[in-house]
Amino acid sequence: MNKYPYLIGAAIAAALPPSLFAADPAAPAPGWHAQTLGQAVTYMALFAVIGIVLAILGYKIFDRCTPGHLHQEIIEHRNVAAAIIGASVILGVCIIIAASMLG
């Protein structure tokens, strides 16, 4: 049993290069990630608009591919089963969109 285990850790830390302990401040951030709060808010709004448009487009495409009119069944006929199918389609499309935006 070692009496001074912290000495082993200090020796290992001293042997490692200093670049492992600190980020290089001169290196630019890679990719499109936001550098300021304004950029982050702008990107968030842009992704929200794109996501909503794609979710609506996915629902409309699903409505066109199925027999009958899903929107009409939900609004005019108050069909709960059709509303559940429509909601599940929108959620499925949103999950795919979110996964693609996250990379």
N, C-alpha and C positions, 0 to 999 in steps of 0.2 A: 504494500500500500504506500502510495506516494504521500509524503507529508505536505508538499506544496504543489497541489495540482494546478494552481493558477500560473505558476512559473512555466509549465509546459505550454499552456495556452498563450502566454506572452511571448514565448520563444517562437511558436508557430506564427503568431501575428507579425512578429518582427521580420520573419523570413519571407513573408508574402510581399509582393510588389504593392506600392502605395496606390496604384490605380484601382485596386479592388475596393478600396475604402471610400473613395470620393468620386463623384461624377466630374467629368471634364466640363467646366463651365463654358468653354469656347465652342463645344460641339453643338450644332443645331439639333433640335428635336426632329427625329425622322417622321415622315408621313404627313398627314393632313390634320393631326391633332391640334386642338385649339391652344394658343399661347396666352390668350387673355380671356377675361370674363365675357367681353363683348363678342369675341369669336365663338365662344362656347354657346352663348345664347343664340347667336345667329345660326350655328350649325344645328342646335336643338330644334329651332323653329323650322329650318329647312327640312330636316329629317321628319318632323311631325307632319308637315304638309305633304311631303312625298309619301309617307306611310299611309296617311288618310286617303289620298288619291288612289294609291295602289290597292288599298282594302276595298274601296268602293268599286274600283274597276274589277277586282277579283270576284266580288259579289255579283256584279252585272254579267260577267262572263259565265259564272255558274248558273245564273238565272236563264241565260240564253241557251245553255247546253242541256237543260232539263226540260222535260215536257211540261206544258202549262206555263203559267206566269206566277212565279214564286212571290213577287212583290204584290201582285193583285190578291193572291190567296191570303197573304198576311194582313194587308190593309183593309180590303173590302169584305172578305169572308171571315176574318178574325180566326184563322186557322192556327191554333197553338203549335201543332206539330210542324207546320211549315215555318213558323217563327223560330222554333228550336233548330231546325235544319239551317235556316238562314244565319242564325247566330253562330252555329258551329262552323259554317263556311267562313264567316268573317273572322272568327277567332283563329281558325287554321291558317288563313291567309296572313293574318297579322303576325302569327308566330314565325312563318316563313320569312316575312319581310324583316322582322326584328333580327332573326338569325343572319340574314344576308347583310344587314346594316352593321352588325357587330363584327362581321368578318369571320 
